[in-house]
């Protein structure tokens, strides 16, 4: 999957689309006793417009928590999130929702966001309906059908189906159409390919790349699979137990890892492919 590499806008003095500083999050310990579990321990990074940043780490490293906090699905215990030059943490709840309307999310499990009682057309249109962006039914249908066509799902064939009538790959494409129908500035993709087989993973990543180019979207790609990031991501962040171990381009991190944890991820990948 060829990709034109992102130029370093930060080095050229361009403003970041998203800037996360000293993000902290803890959860109560199991059973309510003992010390809280510190999931994020001061995470800082930025995302430039149209850049794809991969957040890589093992299960429990805090990857998904970062995505959920940025998407306003959870609240941080500390730190700041500046998005489009606005400090989201300082905004009132309603204002924060409004500021975050240009952020979309694709989840690991399609069933997490696809109601079994809604048809595909309704599911894809729902973000526009919630945001009241299109009150005209014909315009709403046209926008929805375009989103389905964007992910290679024929609206005439899929619009009136229910999620249980779709394959896993088709459901994930519906999720992608739903995420891009509002033409977001930032997409948070939380393990979107982990439930797909190898060929479908590459197809979905290629589709995401095309949509990114079409709509100028930045992507935070959360994954445990280092191999998927090589051609898809412009920059990688390696997360280890709630802290950033190191970051850099995929070429640099994979060819010349500096942190022992990064080396362990690469060694595990090489062992798997032997």
C-alpha positions as CSV (number, residue, x, y, z in Angstrom):
1,X,0.0,0.0,0.0
2,X,2.1,2.9,-1.2
3,X,1.9,6.1,0.7
4,X,3.2,9.7,0.2
5,X,5.1,10.5,3.4
6,X,3.9,13.4,5.4
7,X,6.2,16.5,5.6
8,X,7.1,17.6,9.0
9,X,4.7,20.5,9.5
10,X,5.8,21.0,13.1
11,X,9.3,21.6,12.0
12,X,8.1,24.2,9.5
13,X,6.3,26.1,12.3
14,X,2.7,25.0,11.3
15,X,0.2,24.8,14.1
16,X,-0.7,21.3,15.3
17,X,-4.3,20.1,14.8
18,X,-4.1,18.3,18.2
19,X,-1.7,18.8,21.1
20,X,-1.9,16.5,24.1
21,X,0.2,17.5,27.2
22,X,0.9,15.5,30.4
23,X,-2.3,13.4,30.1
24,X,-3.1,11.4,33.2
25,X,-5.7,8.8,34.0
26,X,-6.3,6.3,36.7
27,X,-9.0,3.8,37.5
28,X,-10.1,2.3,40.9
29,X,-8.5,-1.0,41.7
30,X,-10.5,-4.2,41.2
31,X,-12.9,-4.6,44.2
32,X,-12.4,-1.0,45.3
33,X,-9.5,-1.7,47.6
34,X,-5.8,-0.9,47.2
35,X,-4.1,1.7,45.1
36,X,-5.8,3.1,41.9
37,X,-4.4,1.7,38.6
38,X,-2.5,4.5,36.9
39,X,-3.2,3.9,33.2
40,X,-1.7,7.1,31.8
41,X,1.3,8.7,33.5
42,X,1.9,12.0,31.8
43,X,1.5,11.4,28.0
44,X,2.4,14.2,25.6
45,X,2.3,14.3,21.8
46,X,0.9,16.2,18.9
47,X,-0.9,15.4,15.6
48,X,-0.5,17.7,12.5
49,X,-3.2,18.3,9.9
50,X,-3.6,15.3,7.6
51,X,-1.0,13.3,9.5
52,X,-1.4,9.6,10.5
53,X,0.0,8.9,13.9
54,X,0.2,5.4,15.2
55,X,0.0,4.6,18.9
56,X,1.4,1.1,19.4
57,X,1.6,-1.0,22.6
58,X,0.5,-4.2,24.2
59,X,-2.9,-4.7,25.7
60,X,-3.3,-2.5,28.9
61,X,-0.7,0.0,27.9
62,X,-3.3,2.8,27.8
63,X,-3.7,3.2,24.0
64,X,-7.5,3.1,23.9
65,X,-7.8,5.3,27.0
66,X,-6.0,8.1,25.1
67,X,-8.4,7.8,22.2
68,X,-11.5,7.7,24.4
69,X,-10.4,10.8,26.3
70,X,-9.7,12.8,23.1
71,X,-13.1,11.7,21.7
72,X,-14.7,12.9,25.0
73,X,-15.9,9.4,25.9
74,X,-13.9,9.5,29.1
75,X,-12.5,12.3,31.3
76,X,-8.8,12.7,32.1
77,X,-7.5,13.2,35.6
78,X,-4.9,15.7,34.5
79,X,-3.2,17.3,31.6
80,X,-4.6,19.3,28.6
81,X,-5.9,18.6,25.2
82,X,-5.7,21.5,22.7
83,X,-7.7,20.8,19.5
84,X,-8.0,23.5,16.8
85,X,-6.4,25.9,19.2
86,X,-9.0,25.4,21.9
87,X,-8.3,23.8,25.3
88,X,-11.0,21.2,25.5
89,X,-10.5,20.6,29.2
90,X,-11.5,24.2,29.9
91,X,-14.7,24.2,27.9
92,X,-18.1,23.6,29.3
93,X,-19.5,20.2,28.5
94,X,-21.8,21.5,25.7
95,X,-19.1,23.6,24.2
96,X,-16.7,20.7,24.3
97,X,-19.2,18.5,22.4
98,X,-19.5,21.2,19.8
99,X,-15.7,21.7,19.5
100,X,-15.3,17.9,19.1
101,X,-17.9,17.5,16.4
102,X,-15.2,17.3,13.8
103,X,-13.7,14.2,15.6
104,X,-14.9,10.8,14.6
105,X,-14.2,7.3,16.0
106,X,-14.0,3.9,14.5
107,X,-14.0,1.1,17.1
108,X,-12.6,-2.4,17.2
109,X,-15.9,-4.2,17.4
110,X,-18.5,-3.0,14.9
111,X,-21.3,-4.2,17.2
112,X,-20.2,-1.5,19.7
113,X,-21.7,1.3,17.5
114,X,-24.1,-0.5,15.1
115,X,-27.6,-0.8,16.5
116,X,-29.2,-4.1,15.3
117,X,-32.5,-2.3,15.0
118,X,-31.3,0.3,12.5
119,X,-30.7,-0.1,8.8
120,X,-27.3,0.7,7.3
121,X,-28.7,3.9,5.8
122,X,-29.9,5.1,9.2
123,X,-26.7,4.1,10.9
124,X,-24.5,6.1,8.5
125,X,-26.8,9.1,8.6
126,X,-27.0,9.2,12.4
127,X,-24.0,11.5,13.0
128,X,-25.5,14.1,10.6
129,X,-28.9,13.8,12.2
130,X,-27.5,14.3,15.7
131,X,-25.5,17.3,14.7
132,X,-28.5,18.7,12.7
133,X,-26.3,19.3,9.7
134,X,-28.9,18.2,7.1
135,X,-32.6,18.7,7.6
136,X,-33.6,18.1,4.0
137,X,-34.2,14.3,3.6
138,X,-33.0,14.1,0.0
139,X,-29.7,15.9,0.9
140,X,-29.3,13.6,3.9
141,X,-29.8,10.5,1.8
142,X,-27.4,11.8,-0.9
143,X,-24.7,12.4,1.7
144,X,-25.3,9.0,3.3
145,X,-25.2,7.2,-0.1
146,X,-22.0,9.0,-1.0
147,X,-20.4,7.9,2.3
148,X,-21.3,4.3,1.5
149,X,-19.9,4.6,-2.0
150,X,-16.7,6.0,-0.5
151,X,-16.1,2.7,1.3
152,X,-17.0,0.6,-1.8
153,X,-20.5,-0.4,-0.5
154,X,-23.2,0.0,-3.2
155,X,-26.0,2.1,-1.6
156,X,-28.6,0.3,-3.7
157,X,-27.4,-3.1,-2.3
158,X,-26.5,-2.1,1.3
159,X,-28.6,0.9,2.4
160,X,-31.6,-1.0,3.5
161,X,-29.8,-4.0,5.1
162,X,-29.4,-4.6,8.9
163,X,-26.0,-5.2,10.5
164,X,-26.7,-8.9,11.1
165,X,-27.0,-9.3,7.3
166,X,-23.4,-8.1,6.7
167,X,-20.0,-9.8,7.0
168,X,-17.4,-8.6,9.5
169,X,-15.6,-6.6,6.8
170,X,-18.8,-5.0,5.6
171,X,-19.8,-4.0,9.1
172,X,-16.4,-2.3,9.6
173,X,-16.8,-0.5,6.3
174,X,-20.2,0.7,7.5
175,X,-18.4,2.0,10.6
176,X,-15.9,3.8,8.4
177,X,-18.7,5.4,6.3
178,X,-20.4,6.5,9.5
179,X,-17.1,8.0,10.7
180,X,-16.4,9.9,7.5
181,X,-20.0,11.0,6.6
182,X,-19.4,14.2,8.6
183,X,-16.0,14.7,6.9
184,X,-14.0,14.9,10.2
185,X,-10.8,16.8,10.7
186,X,-9.6,14.0,13.0
187,X,-10.4,10.3,13.0
188,X,-9.5,8.1,16.0
189,X,-9.2,4.5,14.7
190,X,-9.1,2.2,17.7
191,X,-7.9,-1.3,16.6
192,X,-10.2,-1.1,13.6
193,X,-8.7,-4.1,11.8
194,X,-8.1,-6.5,14.7
195,X,-11.2,-8.6,14.0
196,X,-10.5,-8.9,10.3
197,X,-8.3,-11.4,8.4
198,X,-5.1,-10.3,6.8
199,X,-6.4,-9.4,3.3
200,X,-9.4,-7.5,4.7
201,X,-7.1,-5.5,7.0
202,X,-5.1,-4.2,4.1
203,X,-8.2,-3.4,2.2
204,X,-9.6,-1.4,5.1
205,X,-6.3,0.5,5.5
206,X,-6.2,1.3,1.8
207,X,-9.8,2.6,2.1
208,X,-8.9,4.8,5.1
209,X,-6.0,6.2,3.2
210,X,-8.1,7.2,0.2
211,X,-10.7,8.8,2.5
212,X,-8.0,10.7,4.3
213,X,-6.7,12.1,1.1
214,X,-10.2,13.0,-0.1
215,X,-11.3,14.8,3.0
216,X,-8.0,16.0,4.4
217,X,-8.4,14.1,7.7
218,X,-5.7,13.4,10.3
219,X,-5.8,9.9,11.9
220,X,-4.8,8.5,15.2
221,X,-4.3,4.8,14.5
222,X,-4.4,2.7,17.7
223,X,-3.0,-0.8,17.4
224,X,-1.0,-3.6,19.0
225,X,0.1,-4.8,15.5
226,X,3.4,-3.0,14.6
227,X,3.4,-4.6,11.2
228,X,0.3,-2.7,10.1
229,X,1.8,0.7,10.8
230,X,4.8,0.5,8.5
231,X,3.2,1.9,5.3
232,X,0.1,3.4,6.9
233,X,1.5,5.7,9.5
234,X,3.7,8.8,9.2
235,X,4.9,8.7,12.8
236,X,4.7,6.1,15.6
237,X,4.3,6.5,19.3
238,X,5.3,3.5,21.4
239,X,3.4,3.3,24.6
240,X,4.6,1.2,27.5
241,X,2.7,1.0,30.8
242,X,1.1,4.5,30.4
243,X,4.3,6.3,29.3
244,X,5.7,7.0,25.9
245,X,8.8,4.9,25.4
246,X,9.9,6.5,22.2
247,X,8.5,8.0,19.0
248,X,9.6,8.6,15.4
249,X,9.0,7.5,11.8
250,X,8.2,3.8,11.2
251,X,11.5,3.4,9.3
252,X,13.5,4.8,12.2
253,X,11.7,2.9,15.0
254,X,11.7,-0.4,13.2
255,X,15.2,-0.2,11.8
256,X,16.9,1.5,14.7
257,X,14.8,1.1,17.9
258,X,16.4,2.8,21.0
259,X,14.1,1.7,23.8
260,X,14.2,-1.9,25.1
261,X,10.4,-2.2,24.9
262,X,10.4,-1.1,21.2
263,X,13.0,-3.7,20.5
264,X,10.9,-6.4,22.3
265,X,7.9,-5.5,20.1
266,X,10.1,-5.9,16.9
267,X,11.6,-9.1,18.2
268,X,8.1,-10.5,18.8
269,X,7.1,-9.5,15.3
270,X,10.1,-11.1,13.7
271,X,9.6,-14.3,15.7
272,X,5.9,-14.4,14.6
273,X,6.9,-14.2,10.9
274,X,9.7,-16.8,11.0
